[in-house]
């Protein structure tokens, strides 16, 4: 897992909804991502409690998943 505190940088090849779930499977954050020229976007995690989270980023070809450990 990637350890983060305030934000995480996510590569997004295309626009779509980033979904962030906690360890119990509850949706904690949904963010619309626009396609960026750099192909990356920063996601603000300051409102989240410390814990384990999963990012799901659906795309046209695949679903990207990422495991995060948020600490303060």
C-alpha positions as CSV (number, residue, x, y, z in Angstrom):
1,X,0.0,0.0,0.0
2,X,1.0,3.6,-0.6
3,X,1.2,5.7,2.6
4,X,-0.2,9.2,2.2
5,X,-1.4,12.0,4.5
6,X,-3.0,15.0,2.7
7,X,-3.2,14.1,-1.0
8,X,-2.4,11.4,-3.6
9,X,-1.5,11.8,-7.2
10,X,-3.4,9.6,-9.6
11,X,-2.6,9.0,-13.2
12,X,-5.7,9.4,-15.4
13,X,-5.4,8.7,-19.0
14,X,-9.0,9.7,-19.6
15,X,-11.8,11.5,-17.8
16,X,-14.0,9.6,-15.4
17,X,-15.2,9.2,-11.8
18,X,-12.6,8.4,-9.2
19,X,-14.2,6.3,-6.4
20,X,-12.6,6.0,-3.0
21,X,-13.8,3.3,-0.6
22,X,-12.9,2.6,3.0
23,X,-11.9,-0.9,4.3
24,X,-15.5,-1.8,4.9
25,X,-16.5,-1.1,1.3
26,X,-18.3,2.2,2.0
27,X,-17.9,4.9,-0.6
28,X,-16.1,7.8,1.1
29,X,-15.2,10.1,-1.8
30,X,-16.3,10.5,-5.4
31,X,-14.5,12.9,-7.7
32,X,-15.0,13.7,-11.3
33,X,-11.7,13.7,-13.1
34,X,-11.1,15.7,-16.2
35,X,-8.6,14.5,-18.7
36,X,-5.5,16.5,-18.0
37,X,-2.7,17.3,-20.4
38,X,-0.2,16.0,-17.8
39,X,-2.2,12.8,-17.3
40,X,-2.1,13.2,-13.5
41,X,-4.4,14.7,-10.9
42,X,-4.0,15.4,-7.2
43,X,-6.8,14.1,-4.9
44,X,-7.3,15.9,-1.6
45,X,-7.6,13.4,1.3
46,X,-7.6,15.8,4.2
47,X,-11.2,15.1,5.1
48,X,-10.6,11.4,5.6
49,X,-9.8,9.7,8.9
50,X,-6.6,7.6,9.1
51,X,-7.1,4.1,7.8
52,X,-7.0,1.9,4.7
53,X,-8.7,3.0,1.5
54,X,-9.1,1.7,-2.0
55,X,-9.2,3.9,-5.1
56,X,-11.1,2.7,-8.1
57,X,-10.8,4.5,-11.4
58,X,-12.9,3.0,-14.2
59,X,-11.7,3.5,-17.7
60,X,-12.7,2.3,-21.1
61,X,-10.1,-0.5,-21.3
62,X,-9.6,-1.5,-17.6
63,X,-10.3,-0.6,-14.0
64,X,-7.4,0.8,-12.1
65,X,-7.3,0.0,-8.4
66,X,-4.9,1.4,-5.8
67,X,-4.5,0.6,-2.0
68,X,-3.8,3.6,0.3
69,X,-3.0,3.9,3.9
70,X,-4.0,7.4,5.1
71,X,-2.3,8.8,8.2
72,X,-2.3,12.2,9.8
